[in-house]
Amino acid sequence: MVLAAVGKNGTGKDFFLEYVAKNYGFPMISIGDVVRELATKDGLELTRDNLHATSKKYMSENGQDFFPKQIIKKVKESDAPCYLVSGIRPPSDAELFKDAFGDDFFLVDVVISDDEVRYARMLARGSERDGKDVNKLREFDKGEEAQFHTSETEKMANVKLLNDGSVEDFYAAADEICAKLGFRKITG
């Protein structure tokens, strides 16, 4: 099975997948992991500019679907009962995974209803990439939508995970999704 997450920047997609990885014992991979792997193979320092250039190079040489196809290959070569995938953006990504895994592809749309809350949480994570104010975030959202049509991908999700409440609420909702999928928590 492949469990993936989609949503706007800062909604908690990776937070969800990392929680599932830690508590249910499944491996996780992202498109960014594949880009870093290829940049390293090409002998490049892992800077933002080099990673962007690597991504652009491999997509221009191999097509827009190059990175999702690399992940699909890695997942199929794995013997893990479930693989967690981060970085699903355009509908074509979700369609590739659906074609490759059928009903064993499960997509979760992670949502924060209020942009102000989303922005405050992004600031709390301390990443410089998150911009200077909520209006910049909204501009970024528009750019992402224009480039990737993520709202269309979100409509393809099997379930919506609302991340408006506390961390405990989020974990409970994540556990509920995992229980419906038949996952068992690991004991530490």
N, C-alpha and C positions, 0 to 999 in steps of 0.2 A: 504494500500500500504506500501511496505517496500522500502526505498531508502538507498542504501549502497554504500560505496566507497572502492576501492582497489587501490594499487599503492605502489611504493617503499617507504621506510622510508624517511620522511621529505618532501614529495611532496605536502602536504597540505590536506590530506584526512580528518583529524579531523577538520581542519580549515574550509573546505567546509561544513561538516556536522554541525558544530557549528554555522556557518553563517545561514544555512537553519533553524536550530532549533530556533535561535534568531529572525529571520526575517519572518518566516512562522508559528511559534508557534507549531512545532512538537516535541514530546519527542525523546530523543536520548539514546541509550544504546550501551555498548561495551562489548566485551568478558572480558576485564579487570574489568568492573563493576561487572560481575557475579563472577569472581575470588575473588574480594575483599569482596563481600557479603558472599561467602562461607568461606573464611578465618576468617571473623568476627564471623560467626556462629560457627566455630570450635574453637573460643577463641584465635586466633592468632593475634599478633601485625602485622600491615600492612607494613612489610619490604619487600624489593625486594626478599630476600631469602625465606621468608615465602610465598609470593605470587607465586613464582616459584614452591615451594614445593606443594602448594595447587593445582596449575594447573596440575602438574605432577600426584599427587595423584588421582584427580578426573578423569583425562583422562585414567590413567592405570586401575582404577576400573570400568569405564563406557564407555570407547572407545574414539577415537579421535574426534568423533562428539558430545561429551557431551555438550560442551559450546554453539555451534551453536543451538543445540536442546533446550537448556535452554532459549536462546533468542527467538527462534521461539515460544516457549510456552508463554513467557511473552508478546510477540507481539499479539498473538492470544487472550490472556486474556484481552488485552487493548481495549478500545473503541476509541482510537485515529484514525483519518482517514489516518494518515501516521506515520510510525515509522522510525527513522533514526538509522542505524546500522553501528557501527565502529568495525573493527577488522576482516573483511573478508580477508582470506589469501589463503588457498589452494582451488583448484577447487571444492573439495568436499563440502566446506562451501557454495559456490555459488550454487552448485547443490541442496543442502538441502533446501536452501531458495527458489530456483526456483520450486522445488517439492512442497514445502509448500504453496507458494503464486502465482505460475504461472506467468501470465503477470503482476501481481501486485508486482512483484519484479523487481526493476530497479537498475542496477549496473553502477556506474560511475568510470572510470579509471582516476585518477588524476595523471598528468605527469608534471615533470620539465625536459626539454630536456638536460640541462647542469648540470653535477654532481657538478661542482664548484659552480654554483648558488644555487643548492640544499643544498650543504654543508654550504655555507655562511648563508643561511636562517636558517638552523638548529642551527648554532652557535648563531645566533641572538635570538633564543628562550631560550638559556641558560640552556639546559638540559645536565647534566653530562654524560648521556648515549650515547651522540652523537659522542663520540670519539675525537681523537686528530688531525686528518687530513683527507683529501678527500680520500686518499688511504685506510684508515681504513674503511671509509664509503663504498668504493667499495668492500672490503673484506666482510663487513657485508652483503652487497647486495648479494654476491655470496652464503654466508651461508644461508640467507633467501630463496634464489631461490632453493638451494639444498634441504632445509627442506620443503618448502611450495609450490614450483612451482608457484609462484605468477604471472609469465609471462603468464602462461596458464589461470589463473583466469582473468588477464587483458584482454585477448582475448575474454572473455565471456561478457565483459562490453557492455552495451547498447550505451554508449557514452563516448568519451574521453574529459576530461576537462584539457586543457593546462594551466599550471600555470607558464608561462615564463615571463609574463609582470608584470604590476603594480597590486597593491591590487585592485584598481578600475576596472581594466580589469578582474580580477578574480571574483569579485562580479558581474560584468555584465554578465560574462559567466555562473555563478551559477544561476543568475536570469533568464537567457535564458532557462536553463535546467528546472528550476521550472515552468516557464511559459508553456513550452511544456507539462509538466506533469499536468497542470491545477491548480497549487497551487496559492493561493492569499497571497500577503504580508499582514502582520498584521500592523496596524497603531499604533504608540506609542504615 
